[in-house]
């Protein structure tokens, strides 16, 4: 399952997040896969796509970052799969 995470850097401090990433890496548990990410031009937010079959893996990972980041989790479905679901109804 795919999850779009909207990460808001606490205190607007992207440097603290990147510093930890440089020191410790992503720190994702086995089974949680990083797909890609995009950073807002003003460094306020990160939009990150992650994949896993068990949402508890996301929880484990977020606990390692919760002091620096506030998370919003949105389960998403690729557009191609959505079209396949909707097409019979058209």
DSSP file (Angstrom, degrees, kcal/mol; ACC not computed):
  #  RESIDUE AA STRUCTURE BP1 BP2  ACC     N-H-->O    O-->H-N    N-H-->O    O-->H-N    TCO  KAPPA ALPHA  PHI   PSI    X-CA   Y-CA   Z-CA
    1    1 A X              0   0    0      0, 0.0    51,-2.3     0, 0.0     2,-0.3   0.000 360.0 360.0 360.0 143.4    0.0    0.0    0.0
    2    2 A X  E     -AB  51  76A   0     74,-0.7    74,-2.1    49,-0.2     2,-0.4  -0.750 360.0-168.9 -98.5 143.3    1.2    3.5   -0.8
    3    3 A X  E     -AB  50  75A   0     47,-2.8    47,-2.7    -2,-0.3     2,-0.6  -0.996  13.4-150.7-132.3 129.0    1.2    6.4    1.7
    4    4 A X  E     -AB  49  74A   0     70,-3.2    70,-2.3    -2,-0.4     2,-0.5  -0.886  19.3-161.6 -94.0 122.6    1.7   10.1    1.0
    5    5 A X  E     -AB  48  73A   0     43,-3.5    43,-2.8    -2,-0.6     2,-0.7  -0.912   9.2-157.7-106.7 128.5    3.3   11.7    4.0
    6    6 A X  E     -AB  47  72A   0     66,-2.6    66,-1.5    -2,-0.5     2,-0.5  -0.929  16.2-163.5-101.5 116.2    3.1   15.4    4.5
    7    7 A X  E     -AB  46  71A   0     39,-3.2    39,-2.1    -2,-0.7     2,-0.6  -0.885   7.8-162.9-105.8 124.6    5.9   16.3    6.9
    8    8 A X  E     -AB  45  70A   0     62,-2.8    62,-2.5    -2,-0.5     2,-0.4  -0.934  22.6-129.7-105.7 120.6    5.9   19.7    8.6
    9    9 A X  E >   - B   0  69A   0     35,-1.9     3,-2.0    -2,-0.6    60,-0.2  -0.548  26.6-119.0 -72.2 122.1    9.3   20.6   10.0
   10   10 A X  G >  S+     0   0    0     58,-2.6     3,-1.9    -2,-0.4    -1,-0.1  -0.334  97.0   6.2 -61.8 141.1    8.9   21.7   13.6
   11   11 A X  G 3  S-     0   0    0      1,-0.3    -1,-0.3     3,-0.0     3,-0.1   0.695 121.7 -83.5  56.8  20.2   10.0   25.3   14.2
   12   12 A X  G <  S+     0   0    0     -3,-2.0     2,-0.9     1,-0.2    -1,-0.3   0.851  88.3 150.4  54.2  36.3   10.5   25.4   10.4
   13   13 A X    <>  +     0   0    0     -3,-1.9     4,-1.0    55,-0.2     3,-0.4  -0.678  14.8 159.4-106.3  78.3   13.9   23.8   11.1
   14   14 A X  H  > S+     0   0    0     -2,-0.9     4,-2.6     1,-0.2     5,-0.3   0.815  71.7  66.9 -66.1 -30.4   14.8   21.7    8.0
   15   15 A X  H  > S+     0   0    0      1,-0.2     4,-2.4     2,-0.2    -1,-0.2   0.889  97.2  52.5 -60.0 -39.7   18.5   21.8    9.0
   16   16 A X  H  > S+     0   0    0     -3,-0.4     4,-2.0     2,-0.2    -1,-0.2   0.895 110.6  48.2 -63.0 -39.3   17.8   19.7   12.0
   17   17 A X  H  X S+     0   0    0     -4,-1.0     4,-2.4     2,-0.2    -2,-0.2   0.941 114.3  44.5 -66.5 -47.8   16.0   17.1    9.9
   18   18 A X  H  X S+     0   0    0     -4,-2.6     4,-2.3     1,-0.2    -2,-0.2   0.835 110.0  56.6 -67.5 -31.9   18.8   16.9    7.3
   19   19 A X  H  X S+     0   0    0     -4,-2.4     4,-1.9    -5,-0.3    -1,-0.2   0.942 110.3  44.0 -63.1 -47.0   21.4   16.8   10.0
   20   20 A X  H  X>S+     0   0    0     -4,-2.0     4,-3.4     1,-0.2     5,-0.5   0.913 112.3  52.9 -64.6 -41.8   19.8   13.7   11.5
   21   21 A X  H  X5S+     0   0    0     -4,-2.4     4,-2.2     1,-0.2    -1,-0.2   0.907 109.5  49.2 -59.7 -41.1   19.4   12.1    8.1
   22   22 A X  H  <5S+     0   0    0     -4,-2.3    -1,-0.2     1,-0.2    -2,-0.2   0.887 118.2  40.1 -64.0 -38.8   23.0   12.7    7.3
   23   23 A X  H  <5S+     0   0    0     -4,-1.9    -2,-0.2    -5,-0.2    -1,-0.2   0.872 135.2  13.7 -78.2 -39.1   24.1   11.1   10.7
   24   24 A X  H  <5S-     0   0    0     -4,-3.4     3,-0.4     1,-0.3    -3,-0.2   0.490  92.9-133.8-121.5  -6.7   21.6    8.2   10.9
   25   25 A X     << -     0   0    0     -4,-2.2    -1,-0.3    -5,-0.5    -2,-0.1  -0.339  57.2 -43.8  77.9-167.2   20.0    7.8    7.4
   26   26 A X        -     0   0    0      2,-0.1    -1,-0.2    -4,-0.1    -5,-0.1   0.784  64.0-149.6 -71.7 -28.3   16.3    7.3    6.9
   27   27 A X        +     0   0    0     -3,-0.4     2,-0.3     1,-0.2    37,-0.1   0.792  33.8 164.1  62.6  31.4   16.0    4.8    9.8
   28   28 A X        -     0   0    0      1,-0.1    -1,-0.2     4,-0.1     3,-0.1  -0.609  36.7-120.1 -80.0 136.6   13.1    2.9    8.1
   29   29 A X    >   -     0   0    0     28,-0.3     3,-2.1    -2,-0.3    -1,-0.1  -0.327  43.7 -77.8 -69.9 158.8   12.3   -0.5    9.5
   30   30 A X  T 3  S+     0   0    0      1,-0.3    -1,-0.1     3,-0.0     3,-0.1  -0.351 121.5  31.7 -54.3 129.2   12.5   -3.6    7.2
   31   31 A X  T 3  S+     0   0    0      1,-0.2     2,-0.6    -3,-0.1    22,-0.4   0.239  92.2 103.9 102.3 -12.4    9.4   -3.7    5.0
   32   32 A X    <   -     0   0    0     -3,-2.1     2,-0.5    20,-0.1    -1,-0.2  -0.920  56.5-162.3-103.6 118.6    9.0    0.1    4.8
   33   33 A X  E     -C   51   0A   0     18,-3.2    18,-2.6    -2,-0.6     2,-0.4  -0.879  14.8-138.3-111.0 127.6   10.1    1.3    1.4
   34   34 A X  E     +C   50   0A   0     -2,-0.5    16,-0.2    16,-0.2     3,-0.1  -0.685  23.0 175.8 -77.0 127.9   11.0    4.9    0.4
   35   35 A X  E     -     0   0A   0     14,-2.9     2,-0.3    -2,-0.4    15,-0.2   0.810  54.8 -53.4-102.0 -44.1    9.6    5.7   -3.0
   36   36 A X  E     -C   49   0A   0     13,-1.4    13,-3.2     2,-0.0    -1,-0.4  -0.947  45.7-145.5 176.1 167.1   10.4    9.4   -3.5
   37   37 A X  E     -C   48   0A   0     -2,-0.3     2,-0.4    11,-0.2    11,-0.2  -0.993   1.8-158.6-152.5 158.1   10.1   12.8   -1.9
   38   38 A X  E     -C   47   0A   0      9,-2.1     9,-3.2    -2,-0.3     2,-0.4  -0.999  14.0-146.4-138.0 135.7    9.7   16.5   -2.8
   39   39 A X  E     -C   46   0A   0     -2,-0.4     7,-0.2     7,-0.2     2,-0.0  -0.876  24.1-114.0-107.5 134.4   10.6   19.5   -0.7
   40   40 A X    >   -     0   0    0      5,-2.8     3,-2.5    -2,-0.4    -1,-0.0  -0.375  31.1-116.7 -60.8 142.9    8.6   22.7   -0.7
   41   41 A X  T 3  S+     0   0    0      1,-0.3    -1,-0.1     2,-0.1    -2,-0.0   0.774 115.9  51.0 -57.7 -28.8   10.8   25.5   -2.1
   42   42 A X  T 3  S-     0   0    0      3,-0.0    -1,-0.3     1,-0.0    -2,-0.1   0.332 112.4-119.4 -92.4   9.0   10.6   27.4    1.2
   43   43 A X  S <  S+     0   0    0     -3,-2.5   -34,-0.1     2,-0.2    -2,-0.1   0.609  80.1 119.9  67.0  15.9   11.7   24.3    3.2
   44   44 A X  S    S+     0   0    0      1,-0.2   -35,-1.9   -36,-0.1     2,-0.3   0.885  73.6  18.1 -76.3 -38.4    8.5   24.2    5.2
   45   45 A X  E     -A    8   0A   0    -37,-0.2    -5,-2.8   -33,-0.1     2,-0.4  -0.933  56.7-150.0-137.9 155.8    7.3   20.8    4.2
   46   46 A X  E     -AC   7  39A   0    -39,-2.1   -39,-3.2    -2,-0.3     2,-0.6  -0.983  10.1-153.3-121.3 136.9    8.3   17.6    2.6
   47   47 A X  E     -AC   6  38A   0     -9,-3.2    -9,-2.1    -2,-0.4     2,-0.4  -0.952  24.0-177.4-110.0 112.6    5.9   15.4    0.6
   48   48 A X  E     -AC   5  37A   0    -43,-2.8   -43,-3.5    -2,-0.6     2,-0.6  -0.934  20.2-150.5-122.7 132.4    7.2   11.8    0.9
   49   49 A X  E     +AC   4  36A   0    -13,-3.2   -14,-2.9    -2,-0.4   -13,-1.4  -0.890  23.4 175.2-102.2 123.5    5.8    8.7   -0.8
   50   50 A X  E     -AC   3  34A   0    -47,-2.7   -47,-2.8    -2,-0.6     2,-0.4  -0.888  15.5-151.2-126.0 156.2    6.3    5.5    1.2
   51   51 A X  E     +AC   2  33A   0    -18,-2.6   -18,-3.2    -2,-0.3     2,-0.3  -0.993  28.1 136.0-132.0 136.3    5.2    1.9    0.6
   52   52 A X        -     0   0    0    -51,-2.3   -20,-0.1    -2,-0.4     3,-0.1  -0.966  47.4-134.3-166.3 162.8    4.4   -0.9    3.0
   53   53 A X  S    S+     0   0    0    -22,-0.4     2,-0.4    -2,-0.3   -21,-0.1   0.538  95.9  52.5 -97.6 -10.3    1.9   -3.6    3.7
   54   54 A X    >>  -     0   0    0    -23,-0.2     3,-2.1   -53,-0.1     4,-0.5  -0.955  66.7-155.0-133.1 112.4    1.7   -2.9    7.5
   55   55 A X  H 3> S+     0   0    0     -2,-0.4     4,-1.7     1,-0.3     3,-0.4   0.693  90.3  75.2 -61.4 -18.7    0.9    0.6    8.7
   56   56 A X  H 3> S+     0   0    0      1,-0.2     4,-2.5     2,-0.2    -1,-0.3   0.807  87.0  61.9 -63.5 -27.1    2.6   -0.2   12.0
   57   57 A X  H <> S+     0   0    0     -3,-2.1     4,-2.1     2,-0.2   -28,-0.3   0.893 102.1  50.6 -64.6 -38.5    5.9    0.1   10.1
   58   58 A X  H  X S+     0   0    0     -4,-0.5     4,-3.0    -3,-0.4    -2,-0.2   0.918 109.5  51.1 -61.5 -43.2    5.1    3.8    9.4
   59   59 A X  H  X S+     0   0    0     -4,-1.7     4,-1.9     1,-0.2    -2,-0.2   0.922 109.2  50.0 -61.4 -44.7    4.3    4.3   13.1
   60   60 A X  H  X S+     0   0    0     -4,-2.5     4,-0.7     1,-0.2    -1,-0.2   0.917 114.2  45.4 -58.9 -43.7    7.7    2.7   14.1
   61   61 A X  H >< S+     0   0    0     -4,-2.1     3,-1.1     1,-0.2     4,-0.4   0.918 109.9  53.0 -67.8 -44.5    9.5    5.0   11.6
   62   62 A X  H >X S+     0   0    0     -4,-3.0     3,-1.5     1,-0.3     4,-1.4   0.837  98.8  64.5 -63.5 -32.5    7.6    8.2   12.6
   63   63 A X  H 3< S+     0   0    0     -4,-1.9    -1,-0.3     1,-0.3     4,-0.2   0.816  97.9  56.4 -59.4 -29.2    8.5    7.7   16.3
   64   64 A X  T << S+     0   0    0     -3,-1.1    -1,-0.3    -4,-0.7    -2,-0.2   0.647 118.7  31.4 -76.0 -14.7   12.1    8.1   15.3
   65   65 A X  T X> S+     0   0    0     -3,-1.5     3,-2.3    -4,-0.4     4,-1.9   0.435  85.1 104.1-119.9  -4.4   11.4   11.5   13.8
   66   66 A X  T 3< S+     0   0    0     -4,-1.4    -3,-0.1     1,-0.3    -2,-0.1   0.703  75.4  61.7 -61.9 -21.0    8.5   12.9   15.9
   67   67 A X  T 34 S+     0   0    0     -4,-0.2    -1,-0.3     1,-0.2     3,-0.1   0.717 119.0  27.3 -75.1 -18.3   10.7   15.3   17.8
   68   68 A X  T <4 S+     0   0    0     -3,-2.3   -58,-2.6     1,-0.2     2,-0.4   0.609 122.2  44.0-113.5 -19.2   11.6   17.1   14.5
   69   69 A X  E  <  -B    9   0A   0     -4,-1.9     2,-0.5   -60,-0.2   -60,-0.2  -0.977  58.0-147.6-137.1 140.4    8.6   16.5   12.2
   70   70 A X  E     -B    8   0A   0    -62,-2.5   -62,-2.8    -2,-0.4     2,-0.3  -0.931  30.7-148.6-102.2 132.9    4.8   16.5   12.4
   71   71 A X  E     -B    7   0A   0     -2,-0.5     2,-0.4   -64,-0.2   -64,-0.2  -0.794  21.7-171.6-110.2 143.3    3.2   14.0   10.1
   72   72 A X  E     -B    6   0A   0    -66,-1.5   -66,-2.6    -2,-0.3     2,-0.5  -0.999  19.3-154.7-123.1 129.2    0.0   13.7    8.1
   73   73 A X  E     -B    5   0A   0     -2,-0.4     2,-0.5   -68,-0.2   -68,-0.2  -0.906  13.5-179.8-111.4 128.5   -0.6   10.3    6.5
   74   74 A X  E     -B    4   0A   0    -70,-2.3   -70,-3.2    -2,-0.5     2,-0.2  -0.951  22.2-140.2-128.6 110.9   -2.7    9.9    3.4
   75   75 A X  E     -B    3   0A   0     -2,-0.5     2,-0.3   -72,-0.2   -72,-0.2  -0.521  31.7-170.3 -64.8 134.0   -3.2    6.4    1.9
   76   76 A X  E     -B    2   0A   0    -74,-2.1   -74,-0.7    -2,-0.2     2,-0.4  -0.906  20.7-150.1-130.4 157.4   -3.1    6.8   -1.9
   77   77 A X        -     0   0    0     -2,-0.3     5,-0.1   -76,-0.1   -74,-0.0  -0.988  34.2-105.8-124.2 132.9   -3.8    4.7   -5.0
   78   78 A X     >  -     0   0    0     -2,-0.4     4,-1.9     1,-0.1     3,-0.4  -0.264  28.9-120.9 -56.7 144.4   -2.0    5.2   -8.3
   79   79 A X  H  > S+     0   0    0      1,-0.2     4,-2.6     2,-0.2     5,-0.2   0.872 111.1  58.6 -55.5 -40.9   -4.1    6.9  -10.9
   80   80 A X  H  > S+     0   0    0      1,-0.2     4,-1.7     2,-0.2    -1,-0.2   0.905 107.9  45.7 -58.4 -42.5   -3.8    4.0  -13.3
   81   81 A X  H  > S+     0   0    0     -3,-0.4     4,-1.6     2,-0.2    -1,-0.2   0.863 110.8  53.5 -69.2 -35.5   -5.3    1.6  -10.7
   82   82 A X  H  X S+     0   0    0     -4,-1.9     4,-2.4     2,-0.2    -2,-0.2   0.905 106.6  52.1 -64.7 -41.4   -8.1    4.1  -10.0
   83   83 A X  H  X S+     0   0    0     -4,-2.6     4,-2.7     1,-0.2    -1,-0.2   0.905 107.7  52.5 -60.3 -42.0   -9.0    4.3  -13.7
   84   84 A X  H  X S+     0   0    0     -4,-1.7     4,-0.6     1,-0.2    -1,-0.2   0.858 111.6  47.0 -62.4 -34.8   -9.2    0.5  -13.8
   85   85 A X  H  < S+     0   0    0     -4,-1.6    -2,-0.2     1,-0.2    -1,-0.2   0.887 118.9  38.9 -72.6 -40.3  -11.6    0.6  -10.8
   86   86 A X  H >X S+     0   0    0     -4,-2.4     3,-2.1     1,-0.2     4,-0.5   0.794  95.4  80.5 -83.1 -30.4  -13.8    3.4  -12.3
   87   87 A X  H >< S+     0   0    0     -4,-2.7     3,-1.7     1,-0.3    -1,-0.2   0.845  87.1  56.5 -52.4 -43.8  -13.9    2.4  -16.0
   88   88 A X  T 3< S+     0   0    0     -4,-0.6    -1,-0.3     1,-0.3    -2,-0.1   0.749 106.0  53.8 -60.9 -19.9  -16.6   -0.3  -15.6
   89   89 A X  T <4        0   0    0     -3,-2.1    -1,-0.3     1,-0.2    -2,-0.2   0.532 360.0 360.0 -90.3  -6.8  -18.9    2.4  -14.1
   90   90 A X    <<        0   0    0     -3,-1.7    -1,-0.2    -4,-0.5    -2,-0.1   0.464 360.0 360.0 -82.7 360.0  -18.5    4.8  -17.0
